[in-house]
Amino acid sequence: MACGSAVTELVKSKTLAEAAEIGKEDIVQVLVSLPQTSSHAAQLAVETLALLLRNAKRESKTGSAHESEGLR
């Protein structure tokens, strides 16, 4: 749950392109006390973010979302 919260904080006010640059290392850096055994959770959070971004890009192509609006 901590990794999901970290991703939420990291993507606030970012464009889709900026959010796509967030990686596992960024999450680990935010969660300095993340145990090594939990690093898989950080990877899952990044993969979930990537899926969200792919869906958002697909929606923007159909006119449902605008990349310039970013993530709020």
N, C-alpha and C positions, 0 to 999 in steps of 0.2 A: 504494500500500500504506500510505503514511503517513496518508492520509485515513481509511482503514478503521480503522487503529489509533486515530486520534484519536476517531472515533465510539465505538469500544469503551470508551475511557476516559471519554468524556462521558456515556454512558448507564449506567455502573455505579451500582448502588443507586438508580436512578431508577424512578419508576412509569411506566407506559405514557404517561400524560398528560404527565408532565414530559419524557420522552424525545421526545414529539411536538413539543415546543417548540424542539428543537435545529435550528439552521439552518446554512446554508453559512458564514455569518459566524462562528459559534462554532468551526467547524473551522479556518477561516483564522486565527482568533485563537490557537488552540492551536498551530497550526503557523506560527509567526511567519515562518519562512523559506520558506514555500510560494511558489514563483515564480508570477507572474501567469498564466503560460501553463498552470499546473497547477490553476487555480481550477475548471476543468471537473471535475476529479477530486473536488473537494469537493462539487460539486453532485450528482455521481453517488452519492457516499456518502450524502448526505441523502436522495436519492430511494430508495436501497436501504433505508435505515432506515425511511422512510415505508411501503414495501411490507411490511417485517417487522412494523411496528406494525399495519398493516391486517390482516395474517394473524393476529397475536396477538389482536386484538380479535374477529375472527371465531371463533377457537378458544375464546375466553372465553365467547362466547355459547352455544357448544355444551357448555360445562362442562369443556373440556380445559385451560384456564388461568384464572388469577385475576388481574385487573388489580391488586388490592391487593398482590400478591406482587412486582410490579415486574420489572425486568430484572436478572438476575444473571449 
